[in-house]
Amino acid sequence: MSRLYLQKLKLLIWLPALLGLAQIILIADIHAEQKTPSILKLAPGPAWQVVGIFSGSNTYYTFTKSKQGEAFIHAHYRPPQQTVTLGYRLKNPKPYRYFSWRWRVGQFPINADEKIEGHMDNAAAVYLTFASGLRRYVIKYIWSTKYPPGANWRTTSGILKKMQVVVRQGPPTVTDSWHHESIVITNEFHRYFGGDIKDKPPPIAGVGILSDGDGTRSEVKADYSDFLLYD
């Protein structure tokens, strides 16, 4: 019996086992991918930058920690400061299924009304921005002193940008109490922009925050924490 014949015989004997092992490894990798969700934590720190085109030169946001070591972003607006928006730009924009965060207000603007020019101050606001080519879709979640949770309206509707304001927290105003927010991104996008894109939402490009009192000349305080984008 030749050596070549024996090598072929061994190959025929081991080949099914090797193929079976490869299939097991592939299935394990698929299950591991399915069970490992994609989570992006937008932790307070240098990645949060002033959004220059919409902001003054001096920021009034600071990164701080509670006595228990919990990191959060503290906003303290004092008139007549220029309004500043703080943003977290994703280096690799991608679709996510869920978005959550926590926030609390320490001091509300006086006589604010988000629908009246000159009174459009926000104790706290969170922006979720979607990128579709050059076009941007923005949902602005606010903590209102005037309108109830669920109220919403369109503020910008141009060729390259559309923005929907959505009230998440409303009166009665309660200070220094943390509130957790969680949304299903697909549902929110289709609710407000479904007429434009009926398929899955575009990738998330960034998240922003705003606390201001320039319109009503009010001092405003708010805190933001635990921003998460995940599948």
C-alpha positions as CSV (number, residue, x, y, z in Angstrom):
1,M,0.0,0.0,0.0
2,S,1.6,3.3,-1.1
3,R,2.2,6.3,1.2
4,L,0.1,8.5,-1.1
5,Y,-2.8,6.1,-0.8
6,L,-2.5,6.1,3.0
7,Q,-2.5,10.0,3.1
8,K,-5.6,10.1,1.0
9,L,-7.3,7.6,3.2
10,K,-6.5,9.6,6.4
11,L,-7.8,12.7,4.7
12,L,-11.1,11.0,3.9
13,I,-11.4,9.8,7.5
14,W,-10.7,13.2,9.1
15,L,-12.5,15.4,6.6
16,P,-16.1,15.0,8.0
17,A,-14.9,15.7,11.5
18,L,-13.0,18.9,10.4
19,L,-16.0,20.1,8.5
20,G,-18.2,19.5,11.5
21,L,-15.8,21.4,13.8
22,A,-15.8,24.3,11.3
23,Q,-19.6,24.4,11.3
24,I,-19.7,24.4,15.1
25,I,-17.3,27.3,15.3
26,L,-19.3,29.3,12.7
27,I,-22.6,28.7,14.6
28,A,-20.9,29.7,17.9
29,D,-19.6,32.9,16.3
30,I,-23.0,33.8,14.9
31,H,-24.7,33.2,18.3
32,A,-21.9,35.3,20.0
33,E,-22.6,38.1,17.6
34,Q,-26.3,37.9,18.2
35,K,-26.0,37.9,22.0
36,T,-23.4,40.7,22.2
37,P,-25.3,44.0,21.7
38,S,-23.6,47.1,20.4
39,I,-23.5,49.7,23.2
40,L,-22.0,53.2,23.0
41,K,-21.7,55.1,26.3
42,L,-21.4,58.8,25.8
43,A,-19.5,59.5,29.0
44,P,-18.9,63.1,30.2
45,G,-15.5,64.2,29.1
46,P,-13.5,65.8,26.3
47,A,-15.5,64.0,23.6
48,W,-18.3,66.5,24.4
49,Q,-17.5,69.7,22.5
50,V,-19.1,73.1,22.0
51,V,-21.1,73.2,18.8
52,G,-19.5,76.4,17.5
53,I,-22.0,77.4,14.8
54,F,-24.8,77.6,17.4
55,S,-22.9,78.7,20.4
56,G,-21.1,81.6,22.2
57,S,-17.4,81.4,22.9
58,N,-17.6,80.7,26.6
59,T,-19.1,77.4,27.8
60,Y,-21.1,77.1,31.0
61,Y,-21.0,73.3,31.1
62,T,-18.7,71.4,33.4
63,F,-17.9,67.7,33.9
64,T,-18.3,66.7,37.5
65,K,-19.0,63.8,39.9
66,S,-21.4,63.2,42.7
67,K,-20.3,62.2,46.2
68,Q,-20.9,58.6,45.1
69,G,-18.6,59.0,42.2
70,E,-21.2,59.3,39.5
71,A,-20.1,61.4,36.5
72,F,-22.4,63.9,34.9
73,I,-22.5,67.1,32.9
74,H,-23.6,70.2,34.9
75,A,-25.1,73.2,33.1
76,H,-25.3,76.6,34.8
77,Y,-26.5,79.4,32.6
78,R,-26.3,83.0,33.9
79,P,-27.7,85.9,31.9
80,P,-26.5,87.7,29.8
81,Q,-24.3,84.8,28.6
82,Q,-24.6,83.7,25.0
83,T,-26.3,80.3,24.6
84,V,-24.0,77.3,24.2
85,T,-24.9,73.9,22.8
86,L,-22.7,71.0,23.8
87,G,-22.4,68.0,21.4
88,Y,-21.0,64.5,21.1
89,R,-20.2,63.7,17.5
90,L,-20.0,60.0,16.7
91,K,-16.8,59.1,14.9
92,N,-18.5,56.2,13.1
93,P,-22.2,57.1,12.6
94,K,-24.4,54.0,12.6
95,P,-28.0,53.0,13.3
96,Y,-28.9,52.1,16.9
97,R,-32.2,50.8,18.2
98,Y,-32.4,52.4,21.6
99,F,-31.4,55.7,23.2
100,S,-31.5,56.5,26.9
101,W,-30.3,59.1,29.4
102,R,-30.9,60.7,32.8
103,W,-31.4,64.4,33.6
104,R,-32.6,66.7,36.3
105,V,-33.3,70.4,36.6
106,G,-32.0,72.6,39.5
107,Q,-33.5,75.9,38.3
108,F,-36.1,76.6,35.6
109,P,-36.3,79.6,33.4
110,I,-39.1,82.1,34.4
111,N,-42.0,82.5,32.0
112,A,-40.5,80.4,29.3
113,D,-42.6,79.3,26.3
114,E,-40.9,77.2,23.6
115,K,-43.3,78.4,21.0
116,I,-43.0,82.1,21.5
117,E,-40.0,84.0,20.0
118,G,-38.0,85.6,22.8
119,H,-39.2,83.1,25.4
120,M,-37.8,79.9,23.9
121,D,-35.6,78.9,26.8
122,N,-35.0,75.3,27.9
123,A,-34.2,74.2,31.4
124,A,-32.9,71.0,29.7
125,A,-32.9,69.8,26.1
126,V,-31.4,66.7,24.4
127,Y,-30.8,66.6,20.6
128,L,-30.7,63.3,18.7
129,T,-29.3,63.9,15.2
130,F,-29.6,61.5,12.2
131,A,-27.4,61.9,9.1
132,S,-28.7,61.0,5.6
133,G,-26.1,62.2,3.1
134,L,-26.0,66.0,3.5
135,R,-29.5,66.0,5.1
136,R,-29.9,66.1,8.9
137,Y,-33.0,65.0,10.9
138,V,-33.1,66.2,14.5
139,I,-35.4,65.3,17.4
140,K,-35.1,67.8,20.2
141,Y,-36.4,66.4,23.5
142,I,-37.1,69.1,26.1
143,W,-38.1,69.6,29.7
144,S,-40.8,72.2,29.5
145,T,-42.4,74.4,32.1
146,K,-45.3,75.2,29.7
147,Y,-46.3,72.1,27.7
148,P,-47.2,68.5,28.8
149,P,-45.2,65.4,28.0
150,G,-46.1,64.2,24.5
151,A,-46.6,67.6,23.0
152,N,-44.6,68.1,19.8
153,W,-44.2,70.4,16.9
154,R,-41.9,71.1,13.9
155,T,-39.5,74.0,14.2
156,T,-37.3,73.5,11.1
157,S,-38.3,72.1,7.8
158,G,-35.8,72.9,5.1
159,I,-34.1,71.0,2.3
160,L,-31.1,69.9,4.4
161,K,-32.5,70.0,7.9
162,K,-35.7,69.1,9.7
163,M,-36.2,69.3,13.5
164,Q,-39.0,68.1,15.7
165,V,-39.4,69.3,19.3
166,V,-40.8,66.7,21.6
167,V,-41.7,67.3,25.3
168,R,-40.5,64.5,27.5
169,Q,-41.0,66.2,30.9
170,G,-43.5,69.0,31.7
171,P,-45.3,70.8,34.5
172,P,-45.6,70.7,37.4
173,T,-41.9,71.6,37.6
174,V,-39.9,69.6,40.1
175,T,-36.3,70.4,40.9
176,D,-33.3,68.2,41.8
177,S,-35.0,65.0,40.9
178,W,-33.3,62.6,38.4
179,H,-35.5,61.3,35.6
180,H,-34.6,58.4,33.3
181,E,-35.6,58.6,29.7
182,S,-35.6,55.7,27.2
183,I,-36.8,55.7,23.6
184,V,-37.0,53.2,20.7
185,I,-35.2,55.1,17.9
186,T,-37.0,53.5,15.0
187,N,-40.4,54.3,16.4
188,E,-39.5,57.9,17.1
189,F,-37.9,58.5,13.7
190,H,-40.9,57.1,11.8
191,R,-43.3,59.0,14.0
192,Y,-41.9,62.4,13.1
193,F,-40.0,61.8,9.8
194,G,-41.6,58.7,8.3
195,G,-43.0,60.6,5.4
196,D,-39.4,61.2,4.2
197,I,-37.8,57.8,4.9
198,K,-40.0,54.7,5.3
199,D,-37.1,52.3,5.7
200,K,-34.9,52.0,8.8
201,P,-33.7,55.4,10.2
202,P,-30.4,56.8,9.0
203,P,-27.3,56.5,11.1
204,I,-27.0,58.5,14.3
205,A,-24.5,61.3,13.8
206,G,-24.5,62.8,17.2
207,V,-26.1,63.8,20.5
208,G,-26.4,67.4,21.9
209,I,-27.5,69.1,25.1
210,L,-28.8,72.7,25.8
211,S,-29.7,74.6,28.9
212,D,-30.4,78.3,28.4
213,G,-32.2,81.3,29.7
214,D,-31.2,84.2,27.4
215,G,-34.7,84.9,26.2
216,T,-36.3,85.3,29.6
217,R,-33.1,86.6,31.3
218,S,-33.3,83.6,33.7
219,E,-30.6,81.7,35.6
220,V,-30.9,78.0,34.7
221,K,-29.3,74.9,36.2
222,A,-29.5,71.3,34.9
223,D,-27.6,68.0,35.0
224,Y,-27.2,65.3,32.4
225,S,-25.9,61.7,32.8
226,D,-25.9,58.1,31.5
227,F,-26.2,58.7,27.8
228,L,-26.4,55.3,26.0
229,L,-27.0,54.3,22.4
230,Y,-27.5,50.5,22.0
231,D,-29.1,47.7,20.0
